[in-house]
Structure formats: structure tokens, C-alpha cells
Amino acid sequence: MADHRHKRDTNARRKPRAVVIAGPLAFLATASAVTLGVLTSEPASSDLPAAAAAPSSAPSASESADLALDADRRSRTVSRGASRGELTSLLSKSEMVMSQESTRKAIKNADRRLWTTTTLNLWDEPGKKARQVGEIEAGEKVLVTGRELYGRDEIVVDGTSRWVTTGYLSAEEPATLGGACTNGTSVPSGVSPNIVAVHAAVCANFPEITTYGTFRSDGEHSQGLAVDIMVSGDRGWEVAEFVRENYEALGVSYLIYSQQIWSVERAGEGWRGMEDRGSTTANHYDHVHVTTY
């Protein structure tokens, strides 16, 4: 049986704090005010009261100096504010999602339940630093928060936030066709939901079978779409016929057993003979091969 198992620059130039003549002072004050307006996104003059939109007279030289110094102070204040924003932006999405307040709200608002379609690892967070904290079996109905990050979905287990691989939660209960699997066997995370359903159904009805082959490097097995149910003789035919009779509910495409094949596309022909492949295993005498959609 296959095992199952996720600088900020600090040397900015400062504007000169004093100038010599009134003309340049007035120019500096005007330029600083314009720059400040852009940085702080203040309303356009058309959004301001008429009295504030335009001054009644030009400022004096001393007033211009005061304006320049005030603009410099305000500009540096805005720069410090922008730096705080930059620091905030450095927080990762994971850190924001995993904040205590965000997690508490997600758990509190969770109101939807979905079924696990395979045995899944439980993780304490969605990122690369996640730590595995357990497993949840196929066929369990779990409370979900609706939050997804880095290829994982958040679920609630015993009131605690846990994360599982995305794609293995379903609104429909997996088919078992006769009860629950009680012999401790399972299929690995990553196989198709139909393979999960085939295993659950066969295990529930043939609990003495304890070996299931899923992932390997070739063909449909490499895609998680096939399973070899290790059984032989008449019992093998019972398993093969059971799966064939329930092919639609289990999402089966075709079966091979005892050098014979049955497929959905040619279901009207029944079981068909196959060429000799040279060995007991290659001719499927010691296992039922099931390929799903």
C-alpha cells in the first residue's frame, strides 16, 4: 500500500533650511507647497471653499520664509509617514492572514461544511514554514472558513485553524457503497477523488484486501487516476464485477482483470480478451486494475 503524505535608503538629501533673498524664498515656498499637495493628495482647489482656493494678496518676504520652513517640516513629516507605509507593505500576505484577529474572525464566521475526498495532512499555516500537526481521513465532513492561500484551504478542527491541500474538499459525500473502510487502509493524498471513492467502496465491501497500488512512474498511475487492487482468483472476479456494476458512481473508465478488459466506451461488448503480456502480473491475474476519469 502506498504511503500518504506540503532597505530603505536613509541618505536622502535634505532641502536647505535657509535662503538669502526674498525672491528665491517665495519661489521655494510655492514649490514646496505644490510638492506637499501632491504627496498628501489634498483636495484640488475646485473642491475647496472659494476663500481658501486663492490668497487675496502675495505674501511678504518674512511670510515667505515662514512658509518655506513650515513646508519643509510638513514635507519631512509626510516622508516619515510614507516610510511607515513602506514598512507595513513589507508584511507578507501570510502574516496578515495568520494574524490572531483575522483567524479568530474566520473561525467565528465559518458556516459551510465540505467532505474530504482523500486522507489529508493537517498544517498549522499555509506557507512554506508550515508544520504538519496531524491528518484527517477521507470521508470526513469538515467546517471550512473559505480562506485559501498558497495552495491550501483553511478548515476548522476542534475550534482551531488548520490548513489542507486545495482541491480535495467536496460538497458531495464520497461514495462508499456499503459502509465505511474499517481495516486501516488508505490511498495517498494526491490521487483523484474517484480513486478515493473506489478504495472506500472496495474496502467497505472486501475488508480482507489490504494492499492497494496507486502512484508509480508510468501511465495513469503517475497521474493518480489508477489503482491496482491486489486480489486473485474468484474473489478477484467478485471485486471486478462489483466495481464494474458501480462504475458510474465511482467514476470508472475501464477495468482489467485476469487478462480481460471492460471499458465504458465498449460496455456493450462486456469483458474482452487481451493479448498475452508474458507474466501473471502483466496479465493482471493477481490484481484488479481500475482506471478512473
C-alpha positions as CSV (number, residue, x, y, z in Angstrom):
1,M,0.0,0.0,0.0
2,A,1.4,3.4,-0.9
3,D,2.2,5.8,2.0
4,H,0.4,9.0,2.1
5,R,1.5,12.3,2.7
6,H,3.3,20.5,1.9
7,K,16.4,48.6,2.7
8,R,15.2,51.5,2.8
9,D,17.5,54.3,1.7
10,T,18.4,56.6,4.6
11,N,20.7,59.1,2.9
12,A,18.1,61.3,1.2
13,R,19.1,64.9,0.8
14,R,17.6,67.5,2.9
15,K,16.3,70.7,1.5
16,P,18.2,73.8,2.6
17,R,16.6,75.3,5.6
18,A,17.6,79.0,4.9
19,V,17.9,81.2,1.8
20,V,19.3,84.7,1.4
21,I,16.9,86.8,-0.6
22,A,13.1,87.1,-0.6
23,G,12.6,86.3,-4.2
24,P,14.0,82.7,-4.1
25,L,12.2,82.3,-0.7
26,A,8.9,82.9,-2.3
27,F,9.7,80.5,-5.1
28,L,10.8,77.8,-2.6
29,A,7.6,78.2,-0.6
30,T,5.4,77.9,-3.7
31,A,7.3,74.8,-5.0
32,S,7.2,73.2,-1.5
33,A,3.5,73.8,-1.2
34,V,2.9,72.2,-4.6
35,T,5.0,69.2,-3.8
36,L,3.3,68.8,-0.5
37,G,-0.1,68.9,-2.2
38,V,0.9,66.1,-4.5
39,L,2.4,63.9,-1.7
40,T,-0.6,64.3,0.7
41,S,-3.3,64.1,-2.0
42,E,-5.1,67.2,-0.7
43,P,-8.3,68.3,-2.5
44,A,-7.9,70.3,-5.7
45,S,-8.8,74.0,-5.4
46,S,-12.1,73.3,-7.1
47,D,-13.0,71.1,-4.1
48,L,-12.2,73.8,-1.6
49,P,-14.2,76.8,-0.5
50,A,-13.7,79.9,-2.7
51,A,-12.0,81.8,0.1
52,A,-9.4,79.1,0.5
53,A,-8.8,78.5,-3.2
54,A,-6.7,81.6,-3.8
55,P,-5.0,84.1,-1.4
56,S,-6.1,87.7,-1.5
57,S,-2.6,89.0,-1.8
58,A,1.0,87.9,-2.3
59,P,3.0,87.1,0.9
60,S,5.7,89.3,2.3
61,A,9.4,88.3,2.4
62,S,9.1,87.2,6.1
63,E,5.9,85.4,5.5
64,S,7.5,83.6,2.6
65,A,10.4,82.5,4.8
66,D,7.9,81.1,7.4
67,L,6.0,79.3,4.6
68,A,9.2,77.7,3.4
69,L,10.2,76.5,6.8
70,D,6.7,75.2,7.5
71,A,6.6,73.4,4.2
72,D,9.9,71.8,4.9
73,R,8.7,70.5,8.3
74,R,5.5,69.1,6.7
75,S,7.3,67.5,3.9
76,R,9.6,65.7,6.3
77,T,6.5,64.6,8.3
78,V,4.9,63.2,5.2
79,S,8.2,61.3,4.3
80,R,8.2,59.7,7.7
81,G,4.5,58.7,7.2
82,A,5.4,57.2,3.8
83,S,8.2,55.2,5.5
84,R,5.7,53.6,7.9
85,G,3.5,52.7,4.9
86,E,6.5,51.1,3.3
87,L,7.2,49.0,6.4
88,T,3.6,47.9,6.5
89,S,3.7,46.8,2.9
90,L,6.6,44.5,3.8
91,L,4.3,42.4,5.9
92,S,3.6,39.2,3.9
93,K,0.2,38.2,2.9
94,S,0.6,35.1,5.1
95,E,1.4,37.2,8.2
96,M,-1.7,39.3,7.6
97,V,-3.9,36.2,7.0
98,M,-2.5,34.4,10.0
99,S,-2.9,37.3,12.5
100,Q,-4.8,36.3,15.6
101,E,-7.7,38.7,14.8
102,S,-8.1,37.6,11.2
103,T,-8.0,33.9,12.2
104,R,-10.5,34.5,15.0
105,K,-12.9,36.2,12.7
106,A,-12.5,33.5,10.0
107,I,-13.3,30.7,12.5
108,K,-16.2,32.6,14.0
109,N,-17.8,33.3,10.6
110,A,-17.2,29.8,9.2
111,D,-20.6,28.3,8.3
112,R,-20.0,25.8,5.4
113,R,-19.1,22.1,5.7
114,L,-17.4,20.1,2.9
115,W,-16.3,16.4,2.6
116,T,-12.7,15.3,2.4
117,T,-12.2,13.2,-0.7
118,T,-8.9,11.7,0.5
119,T,-6.7,11.4,3.6
120,L,-5.2,14.9,4.1
121,N,-2.3,16.2,6.1
122,L,-3.2,19.0,8.5
123,W,-0.9,22.1,8.6
124,D,-0.7,24.8,11.2
125,E,-0.4,27.5,8.5
126,P,-0.4,27.8,4.6
127,G,3.2,29.0,3.9
128,K,6.5,27.2,3.4
129,K,7.2,27.2,7.1
130,A,4.1,25.3,7.9
131,R,4.3,22.4,10.4
132,Q,2.3,19.2,9.9
133,V,0.1,18.7,13.0
134,G,-1.9,15.6,12.1
135,E,-4.1,14.0,9.4
136,I,-7.8,13.9,8.6
137,E,-9.3,10.8,7.0
138,A,-11.2,10.6,3.7
139,G,-15.0,10.9,4.1
140,E,-14.9,13.4,7.0
141,K,-17.2,16.4,6.9
142,V,-15.3,19.5,8.0
143,L,-16.1,23.1,8.7
144,V,-14.4,25.5,6.2
145,T,-13.6,29.2,6.5
146,G,-13.4,30.0,2.8
147,R,-9.9,31.3,3.1
148,E,-7.3,29.9,0.6
149,L,-3.6,30.7,0.4
150,Y,-0.5,29.2,-1.2
151,G,-2.5,26.2,-2.5
152,R,-4.1,25.3,0.8
153,D,-7.6,25.7,2.2
154,E,-8.4,26.6,5.8
155,I,-10.6,24.3,7.8
156,V,-11.6,24.3,11.5
157,V,-10.7,21.3,13.6
158,D,-11.7,21.2,17.2
159,G,-12.1,25.0,17.1
160,T,-8.6,25.5,15.7
161,S,-7.4,26.8,12.3
162,R,-5.9,24.1,10.2
163,W,-4.8,24.1,6.5
164,V,-5.2,21.3,3.9
165,T,-4.2,21.0,0.3
166,T,-6.6,22.7,-2.1
167,G,-8.7,20.5,-4.4
168,Y,-9.7,17.7,-2.0
169,L,-12.8,19.1,-0.4
170,S,-16.2,18.4,-2.0
171,A,-19.8,19.4,-1.4
172,E,-20.8,15.8,-2.1
173,E,-20.3,12.9,0.2
174,P,-17.8,10.4,-1.3
175,A,-19.4,7.2,-2.3
176,T,-18.8,4.2,0.0
177,L,-21.4,1.8,-1.4
178,G,-22.0,-0.3,1.7
179,G,-20.3,1.2,4.7
180,A,-17.0,2.6,6.0
181,C,-13.5,1.3,5.5
182,T,-12.5,-0.3,8.8
183,N,-9.3,-2.1,8.0
184,G,-7.0,0.9,8.3
185,T,-6.0,1.1,4.6
186,S,-6.0,4.3,2.7
187,V,-4.8,5.9,-0.5
188,P,-2.3,8.7,-0.6
189,S,-3.1,12.4,-0.9
190,G,-2.9,13.5,-4.5
191,V,-4.9,10.7,-6.2
192,S,-8.1,11.6,-7.9
193,P,-11.3,11.8,-5.9
194,N,-12.6,8.9,-8.0
195,I,-9.7,6.7,-6.8
196,V,-10.6,7.7,-3.2
197,A,-14.2,6.6,-3.9
198,V,-13.1,3.2,-5.4
199,H,-10.8,2.5,-2.5
200,A,-13.5,3.4,0.1
201,A,-16.1,1.2,-1.7
202,V,-13.9,-1.8,-2.2
203,C,-12.5,-1.6,1.4
204,A,-16.0,-1.4,2.9
205,N,-17.2,-4.4,1.0
206,F,-14.0,-6.5,0.9
207,P,-12.2,-5.6,4.2
208,E,-9.8,-8.5,3.8
209,I,-8.0,-6.8,1.0
210,T,-5.2,-4.7,2.5
211,T,-3.0,-3.8,-0.5
212,Y,-3.7,-1.0,-3.0
213,G,-1.2,0.2,-5.5
214,T,-1.6,3.8,-6.7
215,F,1.3,6.1,-7.7
216,R,4.1,4.8,-9.8
217,S,6.0,6.3,-12.7
218,D,4.0,5.1,-15.7
219,G,0.7,5.9,-17.4
220,E,-2.4,6.7,-15.5
221,H,-0.8,5.6,-12.2
222,S,1.6,8.5,-12.5
223,Q,-1.4,10.9,-12.8
224,G,-3.2,9.5,-9.7
225,L,-6.0,8.1,-11.9
226,A,-5.4,4.3,-11.5
227,V,-5.3,1.8,-8.7
228,D,-4.3,-1.9,-8.5
229,I,-6.4,-3.9,-6.1
230,M,-4.3,-6.8,-5.0
231,V,-6.6,-9.8,-5.1
232,S,-6.8,-13.0,-7.2
233,G,-8.9,-16.0,-8.1
234,D,-12.7,-15.9,-7.7
235,R,-12.5,-13.2,-5.2
236,G,-10.8,-11.1,-7.8
237,W,-13.8,-11.6,-10.1
238,E,-16.1,-10.5,-7.3
239,V,-14.2,-7.3,-6.8
240,A,-14.0,-6.6,-10.6
241,E,-17.8,-7.2,-11.0
242,F,-18.6,-5.0,-8.0
243,V,-16.6,-2.1,-9.4
244,R,-18.0,-2.6,-12.9
245,E,-21.6,-2.6,-11.6
246,N,-20.9,0.7,-9.8
247,Y,-18.7,2.2,-12.5
248,E,-20.9,5.4,-12.9
249,A,-21.0,6.3,-9.2
250,L,-17.2,5.6,-8.9
251,G,-16.2,7.4,-12.0
252,V,-14.6,4.3,-13.6
253,S,-13.3,4.4,-17.2
254,Y,-12.1,0.8,-17.5
255,L,-11.1,-2.3,-15.6
256,I,-8.6,-5.1,-16.3
257,Y,-8.5,-8.5,-14.6
258,S,-7.4,-12.0,-15.5
259,Q,-6.2,-10.9,-19.0
260,Q,-9.6,-9.4,-19.8
261,I,-10.7,-5.8,-20.1
262,W,-14.0,-3.9,-19.7
263,S,-14.5,-0.3,-20.7
264,V,-17.2,2.3,-20.6
265,E,-16.7,3.1,-24.3
266,R,-17.3,-0.5,-25.3
267,A,-19.6,-1.6,-22.4
268,G,-22.0,-3.3,-24.8
269,E,-19.2,-5.9,-25.6
270,G,-18.8,-6.9,-22.0
271,W,-15.4,-8.3,-20.9
272,R,-13.0,-8.7,-23.8
273,G,-9.9,-10.9,-24.1
274,M,-6.4,-9.3,-24.2
275,E,-3.1,-10.4,-25.7
276,D,-0.6,-12.3,-23.5
277,R,1.8,-9.9,-21.9
278,G,4.1,-12.7,-20.6
279,S,3.6,-12.8,-16.8
280,T,1.0,-13.3,-14.1
281,T,1.2,-9.7,-13.0
282,A,1.4,-8.2,-16.5
283,N,-1.7,-10.2,-17.4
284,H,-3.5,-9.0,-14.3
285,Y,-4.1,-12.3,-12.7
286,D,-3.0,-11.2,-9.2
287,H,-4.8,-7.8,-9.1
288,V,-7.8,-5.8,-10.5
289,H,-6.6,-2.7,-12.3
290,V,-9.0,0.2,-12.2
291,T,-8.6,3.4,-14.2
292,T,-10.9,6.4,-13.4
293,Y,-11.7,9.7,-15.1
